[in-house]
Amino acid sequence: MENEKSLTDQDSKERAVFVCKPVVALARLLKVDEEAATKKYYAGKEIPAFISMAQAAEKYESEAFSDWNNTREALKTQLFLLSIENIILVEAVMLLGRGDFESFNKAYTFLQNEYPHPAEKDKTAAIEYIMSKAPLYEYLTNGLSKI
């Protein structure tokens, strides 16, 4: 029975790596697009350390951020194409990379308990949570390196 559990854990890890690859690619592109758009938006001006919600909305709706918005939509679409089970894998890798858990198995088990009977509403909430992380690329690459 112990070998069966280990095999399942290994399969989950391998599936997580496979599922995360296109998400990581889009998260990386999103980071690159944001850096380029920020430079373009603040061209010739000092980039503020903090901005208000209204300023943020104005900034992200500007023409300078059109590529970023397109990439963000592509990332969101990619995530919605995944099953809730695969979204849980992505979230587990993200939490591992963020340092919330010491192992992938602990993060994955925690999330399986959070979503005991995954439903579409859970998928949407999980995607919104994942998308809300500005350093998503760093979290995912860090998490994948720990698997």
N, C-alpha and C positions, 0 to 999 in steps of 0.2 A: 504494500500500500504506500509506503514511503517513496519508492521509486516512481510510482504513478503520480504522486504529488509533484515530485521534482521535474518530471517530464512535462507536466502541465505548466509549471512555473517557467521552464525553459521555452516552451511553445509560446507562452504569453510574451516573454521578452523578445523572442524573434519576431512575433507578429507586431509588437510595438515598434520595433526598429523599422520594419517594412512599412507600416502605416504612417509613421512619422516623417519619412523621407520627403514626400511632396509637401507636407505641411511645413517642414523646416525650410525647404527651398523657397516657399512663398513668404514665410516669416522673415527670411534673410532679405529677400527682395523688398519687403515692406520696410525694413529697417533702412536699407540703402535709399529707397524712394523718400522716406521721411527726412533723412539727413540732407539729401539734395534739395528737397522742397523747402526745408527750413532755411537753408542758405539762400535760396532764390527769394523766398518770402521776406527775409530780413536783409536783403542785399543792401550793403552800405550802412546798415544800422546794427546796433548792439543787440544780440539775442538775449531777451530777458530770462532770468532764472525762473520766474513764476509769471503766469498769466491767469486772468480771470476766466471763468467758464464762457462768458460772452466773447472774450478775445480768442479763446481756443476755437469756438464754433466758427467765428469769422475766419480765422487762420485756415482751418481744415476745409472750409467751403471755398477757399480762394482758388484761382486758376493754378497757382503754384503747386497746389496739392492734388491736382487732377490725376497724375500717375499714382500717387499714394492711395487715393480713394479707389482707383481701379484695382490696384493690387489688393487692397483691403477687401474689396468685394470678391475677388478671385479666391482669397484665403477663406472667406466666409462660405463661399460656394463649395470649396474643397472639403471643408469640415462638414457641411450639410450632406455631402455625398456619402460620408462615412456612416456606418451603423452606430447606434448608441454604444455598443460594446467596444467599437474601435475608438470612439470619442473618449471613453473611459481610459483606454490605453494611452491616448495622447495626453489626457489630463494627468495620468499617473506619472508619465515621463516629465511633464512640466513641473509637477510638485516635487519630484525627485531632484530635478535640476535647480529648483528654487531653494532647496535645502530643507524642505518640510519633513522629509523622511530620509532615513539612512539607507533604505534599499527599495528597489523597484517593487518587490513583492509586498512590502508593507504599504506602499502607496496604492498599489493596485487592490490589495485586500481592503484597505480603508474605503476606497471608492466603490468597490463592489457592495460594501455594506451601506454606503450612502445611497446607492441606486439599486436596492434589492430586486425590484421589478421594473427595470428601465422602461420608460415611456417616452413618447415624442416630446412632451413638455420638459422632461429631464434633459433630453438631447439639446433642446433650444437653450435651456438655462446653462448647461455645461459649455456650449459653444460661446454664449455671451460672456461667460466667465473667462474662458481661454482667450477670447478676442480682447478682453479688457486689459490684458497684461502687456504693457509697453515693451518690456524686455523679453518678449515671447521667444525670439530667436535664441537668446542667450540661455533661457531656461531649458528649452528643448535640446540644444546642443550639449549643454552641461549634463542634462538628464541622460541623454543617449550615451555619453561618455562614461557614465556610472553603471550602465546596465551590464 
